[in-house]
């Protein structure tokens, strides 16, 4: 297996240095960071290109041995929404090409782009450098538009067109799940020969079972509380309102539960949720559960693991997920998951063994599923054991090894193709 010496990883709209859980930072940031570190440990240098969002950011940051983050100036540092970034792709591409031009030809052996904006840049870099392009979609406009939450804004047609162009030009496409691979072929006419399915991972050293009592003590939660947890960006797509409404329905059916129920929401506004950043707090008040609900800003992984350990159930009611990293992190900590039966969550959760999948987004259905689990301690204990067992198959080491196989395959195929003029 011939491995690339140096990979250019493109992440135009969000940096692996950003805190996941708010703004545009989420599972993709974690993926890029974790895979890059493990590729470097295997002898492959990784340079990650992302847009500079502050004049105070240095041009380059060493993320770890063998991993460099390069901040490319493209447009104003602040105030640009993700939807404004297509207009800055020319400037970003120029910055990427300028870095390569400072070295001898052949400095990069492969480009790996993440999200469609990066794919547009990667497409040009591939042609200019004569190297293979590997692309990961993470989310897709046509998938999101087929499952819009109430009040959410459809993705523009320009994005869908841009995604189709990247799908056509990439040498290899990495999908997180079979559902995503199916969507790429069905909605974007992807060549099945280019497609490889590789599940993302979690850091199983950080996200691991631990003492619930100790975690609750550290977080200031009562030892006998019934804790329901939501983790993720606060936007209609992720549907935190479904959990709040489900909790209110549970209290309405069982008023005695009010004294013990605690709903914890960890995350920050993102996407269309930025228009009304306090919307979920207002909703909790309108539902009469403001006194039971605790909102937390995004936190680092070690503290996030404590939230998972402290919870009885983690709820992931998203309208669509390419994978569902939160679900796997929770299960790795031994906490069962109640999640929407959509997209990658059907892979991330072993329905009936590590948690429950719920069809649709009716809060009553989620409330019934959660209450049913809480009433059955034996099933909860079995799901907790099943959660740890299921999550154990999603370590980042396995993901990195599979990604390297894709790189080697794309490199070998590229060497057989004629060089660009």
Secondary structure, 3 states (H helix, E strand, C coil): CCCCCEEEEECCCCCCCCCCCCCCCCHHHHHHHHHHHHHHHCCCEEEEEEECCCCCCCCEEEEECCEEEEEECCCCCCCCCHHHHHHHHHHHHHHHHHHHHCCCCCCCCEEEEEHHHHHHHHHHHHHHHCCEEEEECCCCHHHHHCCCCCCCCCCCHHHHHHHHHHHHHCCEEEECCHHHHHHHHHHHCCCHHHEEECCCCECCCCCCCCCHHHHHHHHCCCCCCEEEEEECCECHHHCHHHHHHHHHHHHHHCHHHHHCEEEEEECCECHHHHHHCCHHHHHHHHCCCHHHEEEECCCCHHHHHHHHHHCCEEEECCCCCCCCHHHHHHHHCCCCEEEECCCCHHHHCCECCCEEEECCCCHHHHHHHHHHHHCCHHHHHHHHHHHHHHHCCCEHHHHHHHHHHHHHHHHHHHHCCCCCC
